[in-house]
Amino acid sequence: MKVIEVSHARGSYPVYVGQGLLGMASILERHLHGRILAVSDEHVAKLYLDRLRPTLARRAHQRHLVLPAGEEHKTVASWQRIVDELVKLRAQRDATVLALGGGVIGDMAGFAAACYMRGIEVVQLPTTLLAQVDASVGGKTGVNHVEGKNLIGAFHQPSAVIADTDTLTTLDPRDYRAGLAEVVKYGAIRDPDFFTWLESHAEALNARVPSSLMEAVFQSVRNKAEVVAADELEAGQRAMLNFGHTFGHALETATAYREYRHGEAVAIGMNLATRLSELLGLCESGTASRMSVLLERLGLPTRLPAGTDPDRLLNLMRLDKKNRADQIRLILLDGIGQARILPCPADDIREVLNS
Ligand SMILES: NC(=O)c1ccc[n+]([C@@H]2O[C@H](COP(=O)([O-])OP(=O)(O)OC[C@H]3O[C@@H](n4cnc5c(N)ncnc54)[C@H](O)[C@@H]3O)[C@@H](O)[C@H]2O)c1
């Protein structure tokens, strides 16, 4: 097991990364206070809720809530059900919410913890690769509104994150690969050694070799922790984490969120952003091919689907939050492991979208 301490304005919290951690009562017990509400979804509860039962059974006051799985249930209505359970539990300010599941459960349970009595503790127990390397660390919580993803939310730091990498073996292959895109992102934007490590461990990662899974999660969390510690409220550096996301979000919107997992769209976006970086002469030639080869070896898509309308994507990219004064601002690479944010001419973006 490895532990990364993530600092924020009011203190810090540990992220434990290792095999079999959900079954290690001693770690979980360290972070349980007051009455306990465990929140999970129907898939994860079947697979992993039993691992928490011995620990929960020792508590005088505890309940669990199993919500339907899926992004379409990341709603105010589900959030309300979590709050209702806390009320039924007669939870007080010292209570703890346990969020057992992927990013959907983590975000919703975290947001309920942020709001209940103006803030109680949440321990994140992420069970997807995306949740372990990204969603559970950094304190962003929230739910969707019909008009937009994550439109309602709050910053609320967890009191601990326990990432049991054994849970990744039961993930659907597409969900697993989508998480790998975010792993590649950390190497691409700030950690060239990690990128090289990924190149030499692609097959081990595809086979989900336990030691490689643990190392990939650990290095990703270490990178994310360093970024969020430097920029807790997303004022500057944290924008680098959006590498590939402006293209990716436009593609997700253009395909009505039906064709691609978020990570798959980000993989295509990272490839486009690297090609654009090369086109603009920011990085040496060969960088884009390094990127696409690694993504493809990890089973991720790198090309826009046939028939994509570049102007439609360009228009969607104009709506991105990073833009200022009508210019499209993108995270681009000076090389593998070195990112920066730059305004980009629409014609250059169109050229990459067309090629
Ligand atoms: N808070 C943040 O900083 C942040 C960052 C990135 C993404 N997110 C959010 O995360 C969400 C996506 O997260 P996700 O990809 O984990 O989706 P998810 O939570 O919907 O999980 C994907 C699927 O995998 C199932 N599952 C979870 N763990 C499993 C396991 N170990 N074995 C088998 N099946 C398992 C789930 O039931 C679900 O069907 C989005 O809502 C996104 O907005 C938040």
PDBQT file of the ligand as one rigid body, heavy atoms in Angstrom, charges set to zero:
ROOT
HETATM    1  N1  LIG A 401     -15.283  15.283  -9.142  1.00  0.00    +0.000 N 
HETATM    2  C1  LIG A 401     -14.400  15.288 -10.103  1.00  0.00    +0.000 C 
HETATM    3  O1  LIG A 401     -13.351  15.931 -10.034  1.00  0.00    +0.000 OA
HETATM    4  C2  LIG A 401     -14.661  14.445 -11.319  1.00  0.00    +0.000 A 
HETATM    5  C3  LIG A 401     -13.634  14.203 -12.235  1.00  0.00    +0.000 A 
HETATM    6  C4  LIG A 401     -13.883  13.382 -13.325  1.00  0.00    +0.000 A 
HETATM    7  C5  LIG A 401     -15.151  12.828 -13.489  1.00  0.00    +0.000 A 
HETATM    8  N2  LIG A 401     -16.132  13.092 -12.582  1.00  0.00    +0.000 N 
HETATM    9  C6  LIG A 401     -17.463  12.514 -12.737  1.00  0.00    +0.000 C 
HETATM   10  O2  LIG A 401     -17.365  11.087 -12.685  1.00  0.00    +0.000 OA
HETATM   11  C7  LIG A 401     -18.471  10.526 -13.370  1.00  0.00    +0.000 C 
HETATM   12  C8  LIG A 401     -17.998   9.348 -14.178  1.00  0.00    +0.000 C 
HETATM   13  O3  LIG A 401     -17.395   8.406 -13.310  1.00  0.00    +0.000 OA
HETATM   14  P1  LIG A 401     -17.269   6.861 -13.686  1.00  0.00    +0.000 P 
HETATM   15  O4  LIG A 401     -16.691   6.731 -15.031  1.00  0.00    +0.000 OA
HETATM   16  O5  LIG A 401     -16.617   6.200 -12.537  1.00  0.00    +0.000 OA
HETATM   17  O6  LIG A 401     -18.785   6.429 -13.892  1.00  0.00    +0.000 OA
HETATM   18  P2  LIG A 401     -19.820   5.619 -12.980  1.00  0.00    +0.000 P 
HETATM   19  O7  LIG A 401     -19.750   6.001 -11.567  1.00  0.00    +0.000 OA
HETATM   20  O8  LIG A 401     -21.133   5.730 -13.664  1.00  0.00    +0.000 OA
HETATM   21  O9  LIG A 401     -19.299   4.108 -13.126  1.00  0.00    +0.000 OA
HETATM   22  C9  LIG A 401     -19.333   3.480 -14.396  1.00  0.00    +0.000 C 
HETATM   23  C10 LIG A 401     -20.048   2.119 -14.305  1.00  0.00    +0.000 C 
HETATM   24  O10 LIG A 401     -19.196   1.192 -13.643  1.00  0.00    +0.000 OA
HETATM   25  C11 LIG A 401     -19.888   0.527 -12.600  1.00  0.00    +0.000 C 
HETATM   26  N3  LIG A 401     -18.868   0.177 -11.620  1.00  0.00    +0.000 N 
HETATM   27  C12 LIG A 401     -18.260   0.990 -10.736  1.00  0.00    +0.000 A 
HETATM   28  N4  LIG A 401     -17.261   0.338 -10.118  1.00  0.00    +0.000 NA
HETATM   29  C13 LIG A 401     -17.253  -0.919 -10.622  1.00  0.00    +0.000 A 
HETATM   30  C14 LIG A 401     -16.398  -2.055 -10.417  1.00  0.00    +0.000 A 
HETATM   31  N5  LIG A 401     -15.364  -2.006  -9.582  1.00  0.00    +0.000 N 
HETATM   32  N6  LIG A 401     -16.673  -3.175 -11.109  1.00  0.00    +0.000 NA
HETATM   33  C15 LIG A 401     -17.688  -3.223 -12.002  1.00  0.00    +0.000 A 
HETATM   34  N7  LIG A 401     -18.492  -2.173 -12.266  1.00  0.00    +0.000 NA
HETATM   35  C16 LIG A 401     -18.257  -1.034 -11.596  1.00  0.00    +0.000 A 
HETATM   36  C17 LIG A 401     -20.925   1.520 -12.152  1.00  0.00    +0.000 C 
HETATM   37  O11 LIG A 401     -22.004   0.896 -11.515  1.00  0.00    +0.000 OA
HETATM   38  C18 LIG A 401     -21.343   2.144 -13.481  1.00  0.00    +0.000 C 
HETATM   39  O12 LIG A 401     -22.284   1.322 -14.121  1.00  0.00    +0.000 OA
HETATM   40  C19 LIG A 401     -19.091  11.635 -14.187  1.00  0.00    +0.000 C 
HETATM   41  O13 LIG A 401     -20.319  11.997 -13.610  1.00  0.00    +0.000 OA
HETATM   42  C20 LIG A 401     -18.102  12.778 -14.073  1.00  0.00    +0.000 C 
HETATM   43  O14 LIG A 401     -18.736  14.051 -14.097  1.00  0.00    +0.000 OA
HETATM   44  C21 LIG A 401     -15.912  13.877 -11.512  1.00  0.00    +0.000 A 
ENDROOT
TORSDOF 0
